[in-house]
Amino acid sequence: MSERAAIEATIQTYFDSMYQSSKDMVNAAFHPNAKVTGIFAGEFHEMSRDEFGDLVAAQQPSPQENGETLNTEILSIEVAGITAGARVRDEYLGFTFLDTLSLVKTDETWVIYNKLFHIESGP
């Protein structure tokens, strides 16, 4: 598998984690020390991987169980050795997010180390 394909697979696991409300998938996609950061409702928010996983798992029933359509898009990926940056767009909980992901390859596996989110639109 190419590096790009491996990064795309990690990003897909991230997308699927939200769609299936799976903390285990969040843990698979994100580094244990990862941070998720952005502005929500006018306030700065920062979450650890575990906090983000708990938020994702709390969405019950899951978007998949609700019959929602998975709307995601990988806009760009840049690889530099064992680091990479990706820009992705996803619809989640009624919002459209534009995420900037920093990834690192550890133990031959690509994981998300940092997620910066920007809300493009929502309720």
N, C-alpha and C positions, 0 to 999 in steps of 0.2 A: 504494500500500500504506500502511495506517495505521501509526503509530509502534508500536502494540501488536503488529500483525502482523509488523513487521520485527524486533522484539525476540523474538517467539516463533520466528521463523525462525532467528535467531542461537542461541537456546537449543536448538532442534532440531538444528542443526549440532553443537553441543556434545554432545548425547545421541548423535547418530549417530557422532561421532568415537570414542566409547568402544565403541559397538556394533560398529563396523567396524575398530577398532584403527588409526585413521588420524591420524598426526601432522599431515598437511596440513590435515585438518578442524579439529584443535585450533588450528592456526595461523590458520585462517580465523575461528574463533569468538572467540579471545582476542586482546587487545591485546598487542603485543610486550613490554610491561613488566608484564604481568599476574602476579599472585601467586596461588598455590593454598595455602591454609593450614588447618590443623586438627589435631586430636589423633587419632593412630592408634596402637593398642597402648600407650596410656598415655603416649605421647611427642608433643611438639610437632613438627609437620612443616611446612615451608615450601618450596615449589617455584616455580621460574620457569616461564614458559610452555613453554620448551624442555624442561625437566626433566619437566614433566607430559606433554608430547607424547611424549617418549621412553618414559615409563612406559606410556602408552596404546598406543603402537606395539609395545611388547614383549609384549603379550598375544596370543600366537600359539598355536594358531589363534584368530582373533577370536571374540567371543561370537556374532556373526552366523554365522560358519562352523561353530561348534559347534551351531547350531540353537537357541540360547537365545532366549527371548522378550524383547523390548525392553520393560522395565517402567519407565516414566517418567511424571512428572506435573508440570505447572506449577501451583503452588498460588496464587501471586499475582504481580502485576506492578504497580509504581507508577512513573509517569513524571513527571519534573520537568525540563522543558526538554530539554537534551541529556544528562541523566543519568537512570538508572532503577535500580530495585532489584527483584529477583525472588527468590522462594522456590520451590525445586524439590525434587522427590524422585526418586531414581533407584536402581535396583538394579544393582550392578556388582561383579564378582568375589566374589559371595556375600554382599555387604554391602548394607544399605539406607542410603543417604546422604540427609541433609537438607542441601541447599546453600543458602547465601545468596549471591546473585550481584549484584555492582555492575556496571552497564553504562554505557558512555559512547558518544555518537554522534560519530564522527570521520570526516571526508570523506564525510558522508552515509551512513555505515555504522555500525550498532550492533555493538559488541564488548564482551566481558566483560573488565573491568579487574581484578576481584578475585573470588575464589571462597573462601568460608569453608565448610568442610564439618564436619558433625556426623554421626557414625555412630549410627544408631538401632538397628540390629541386625546381627548377622553371626555367622560361625562362631566 
